[in-house]
C-alpha cells in the first residue's frame, strides 16, 4: 500500500548562504528525501539540519555536508521521525548563483 506524502516543501538560495526557513514535519513522516540542485556555474556546500522542541535550535547537521558542482545535484535520504528541519547552504561563489532544495517526506 502506497503511503501518502506527509510533506513537500522547497527553498531557494539566490547568492546567499545560511540556514533556510525552518519547517516542522509531521510525526508520521518517517522517510525523508532531500534534493539539492545548483544553477549553471554555481558551486556550493549543502546539508540538511534538524532540531527538536523549538525552531530556534540548536541545529544539528544530518549526515555530511555535500559540495555541489556547477549544474549538479545531490540526494540525501534520512529515516525519521524528525521534528524541525532546514537546509543549510554555504560557499556560494557569486550573487547570481542559485541553489534549490526540495524536501519530500512520507
Secondary structure, 3 states (H helix, E strand, C coil): CCCCCCEEEEEEEECCCEECCCEECCCCCCEEEEEEEECCCCCEEEEEEEECCCCCCCCEEEEEEEEECCCCEEEEEEECCCCEEEEEEECCCCCCCEEEEEEEEC
